[in-house]
């Protein structure tokens, strides 16, 4: 079933007895849980009637006992079941023995005062299992799998608009970059921007730059761009800032090796007329990283990218072998001309 469709029904207090949330997108799972609890019971009732069980630690029999027990001072119970690994082909990593027959029997006649929610952070379930077949027949199956890059961005853009805010194209691109186009991360950071733009309702690139934290990988990608564009002063300044933050030259060099390896890979693929979707399939890397790397790689000859990559790999060896001071080696790299 559609996530949005089921969420809308829950907002109207139209509940089903059993749900299965299948997928790894934490934000969607969090939103579902939040709305279900908000619509299903008040704060006082939550102390008695809101429960969570972990199937790698708790017995399924105990869940079924709770599911069939009437709510205490409330209209309904909500029970979240985490890590139901027995719905997959995953090998058991726990000593807990589950009696699935009790669940099969419960699904024949679920308690009208209990909402059972299986939180299944998996790519797929084992369709051969009797319990999976039963759940697919009796429960509401909701897809909360990771959104692709395009859908995640659309979801965020729609949320910004729905909240009455505007964001410039440049600001949105910077926001996507700093959050790695990850839906959970994007939605977690939006509140900061909404607060900063409370009066104007307009989110600027400056706000994004000031409020959204940069990871080490983001800083080193900026360093990569300075190196490629020949901005030696900016590259050296950023490198010294990273040292002041406690980063080590050998670590910075290693991350640059990884980033230049990706540039070389996408450059070779682009020259061989690979589409971006094909690159994602082959490299198994987030689509937005592929997009950014492709934008940089297209501006340079493969020979240049390869030369920088080889230099960094040699630097890595020299740093690890103690051939020369690591800091000096990296500064020499930043000052070198590549053609």
N, C-alpha and C positions, 0 to 999 in steps of 0.2 A: 504494500500500500504506500501511497505518497506520504512523505513526512509531513508536509504542509497540510494535507487533507486531514490526517489524524490529529494533528495539533489543533486545527480549527475545531474539530469535534470535541476535543477535550476541553477547550476554552468554553464551549457551550455546555459543559458537564455531561457530555454523552460518552460514557465509558464502556469499554469492553472488558471482559474478565481476564484475558491473557494477551500479553503483547510479547513479541520477540524483536528486539532491536539488533539488527545484524550489520556490523561494520565498525570501522575504527575512527570515525570522525567524532572526536571528543566533544566538540562544540554542540553538534546536533543532539548527541546523547544527553549532554548537560541541559540543553534547552527543553528536551522532552521531559526529563525528570523534574525540572523546576516547574514547568507548567502543570504536569500531572499532580504534583503535590499541592500547588497553589489552588487548583480547581477542585481537588478531591477532599481536602480537609483543612481545618483552621489550625493555627499554631498550637493550641491546647491539645488538640487531638493527635498531633504528630508525636508527642511524647509516648503515647500508648499504642498507636496504630500504624506508625511508619517504621518499617524494618528493612534491613539489608543482610543478606546471607552470601558468603563466599563459598562456592562449591569446591574449592581446593582445601577448605578448612572445615566447613559446616556440613552436617548430614542433610541430604535431601528429605529424609523422613521428618526431620524437625521442621523443615519449611512447610511440608504438607500438613503437619499438625497445626501450625500457626494459620495456614490458609483456610483451614476448616473450622477454626475457632472464631466465634462471633467477636466483632470489634468491641473494645472497651471504651465506654463513653464517647461513641461516635457512630457515624453511619457506615463507614467502610474501613478496611485495611488496605494499605499499599505495601507490597513486598517486592523489593528489588533483589534479583538473583544474579550475582556477579560470577564471571568465569565459569559458565556451564560447559566445560570442556567436553562433557559426554555427548554433546550435540555434534561434535566434529570427529575427524579421524585422528585427532591428536592422541598420542600415547599418554597414559595416565602418569602424572608426575606427583602424585600424592598417595598417602596410605588410606585416605578416606574412601570407604566403599558405599556407593549409592544404590539404593533400591529403586530403579526406574519404574517398576510396576506401580508404585504408589502414585507417581506422577501420571502415568497412563490412565489409571483409574480416576484420578482427579479431573483430568481433561474431559472425561465422559460427562461429568456433572460438576462444573466449577462452582464454588461458593458465590452467590450473588452479591455478597458483601465484601468480597476480596478482589483486589486488582493485582495480578501477578505479572511481573515484568522481568523477562530474561534479557540481560545485557550481554550480548555475544560479540565481543570485539574481534571477529574473525572475518576472513575474506569469504568463506563459504561454510556451509554445514554439510555433514555427511548424509546425503540423500538416501543412502541405503538403510539407515537406522530406522527402526520402528518408531522411536520417540520423535524423530525429526519429521517423519511422514505424518504422525499424529498432530504435531504442533502446526505444521503447514495447513492442515485441515481445520483445526479448531481455533488457532490463535491468529491475531493480527500481526502479520510480518511487516516490519518497517525497515526500509533501507536507510542506514546511516553510514554508508561507506564514504570514503574520502571523495570530496568533489574534485573534478579536474580543474585545472587552472582557470579556464574560462568561466565555468559555473560558479566557482568560489568568488571570483572578482565581481560577477554579476550580483551574487547574493549580497556582498558587502555594499556595492553601489546602490542597490535597491534599498538596503537598510538605511544608508545615509540619507537618501531622498525621502524615505518614509518618516524619518525623524525630523524632517524639515530643514536639513542642512544642504549646503552646496560644497563641492570640492573641485578645485581646478584640475585639469588634466595632469599638469606637472606634479601637483601635490599627490594625486592618486597614484601615479607611477612610482613616486618616491616611497609612498606608503606600502605599495605592493613589494617593492624591492627590500625594504627594511623588515618586513614581516615574512619574507620568503614566500609570499602568496599562499600562506598557510591559513586556512579559514579560522581555526581556533585562535591563532595568534592575532589575526586581524581583528576579530570580534572582541578579544580581550583588550586590545589597545584603543579601540574606537572611543570608549568613554572619556579618555584623556583629551581627545580631539574635540569631542562634543562640549566638554567643560571649558576648554580654551576658547571655543568659538560661540559661547553662549549668547553673547550680545549681537555679533554680526551674522551668525549662522553661516559663516563662510570659512572653510578650512583651507589654509594656505600651505604652500610648500615649506615656509619657514616654521610654521607650527609643527608640521610632521618632523622636520629635521631636529627641532628642539626637544620634542616630547617622546619620540619613538627611539628606544635604545638601539645602538649599533653593536652588532656582535664583532668578534675578532675577524671573522670571515668577511664581513662587510668592509671593515677597515682595510683589510689586505686586498680586497677586490678594488678598492679605491687606489691602493698603492700600485696594483697591477696597471690600472688605467694611466696613472702618472708615468710609470715606466714606459708604457707603449707610446704615450704622446710626447715623451722627451721632457717632461716637467720635472727636472732633477731636483730643484729646490723644494717643490711641494712633496716629492717622494721622500727626500731626506727629512723634512720637517715631520711628516706623518710617521716615518720610521722611528724617529727620536721620541715622539709622543707615545708610541707603542712600547718603547723601552721603559719610559717613565711609568707606564701602567703595569710594569712587571713582566712583560712578554720577553721571551728569549729569542735571539737571532736565529737559532737553529729551528725553533718552532715556526717562526715567521717564514723562513726559507722553505720549510716543508709544506706549509699551506700554499705558498706561491707555486711550488712544484706541482701540486695537485691542480691548482687553477690553470696553470699554463698547459698541463697535460690535457685538460678539458678543451682549452682553446685549440690545441693542435688537432684533437679528435674531431671537433665540430667543423674545423676548417677543411680537413680531409673529406669529411662526409659532404659538406656543402659543395666542394669542388667536384664531387662525384654525383651531385644532384639529388642527394638525400633530402627528403622533406623533414621538417622539424618533428613531425609525429614519429617518423622512422628513427630519428636520432634518440628520441625519448625511449622508444622500445629497445634500442640496442644498448644505450648507455645506462639505462635504469636510474636516471637522475631527474630531479624535479623539473618540470617544464619551464618554469621561470628562469632557473639557472641556465638551461639550454638557450633560452631566448636571449638573455644578457650576454652570454659567451659568444653566441652567433653574431650579435651586433658588433662586438669588439673584433672578433676573428675576421670578419669580412673586410675590415679596413687594412689588413696587413697580408703580406706574402707569407706563404707557408714556411719559406726559408728563414724569415725573420723570427717567426714564432718558435720554430724548431731550434734556432740558435740560442734563444733566451732559455728555452726549456733545458737544453743540454748544459748550458752554463750553470743553471740552478741545481741540476742534478750533480754536477761536478762539485759545486759549492757544498752540497749536502755531504758528500763523501769527505771533503777537506775539513769541514767542521767536526764531523764525527771522529775523524782520525787524528785531530789535533794538529793538522798541517799548518794552520795559521789561526790567529785570533778570529773567532766567529764574527765579532762585531765589525772588524776591519774588512773581512771577506765580504760581508753583506754591503757595507758602504761602498766598496770598490765596484760591486755589482750595480748599485744604484747610479754610479757615475759613468758607467761604461756606455759607449755608443753601439747600438745594434742596427745593422742595415741588411 
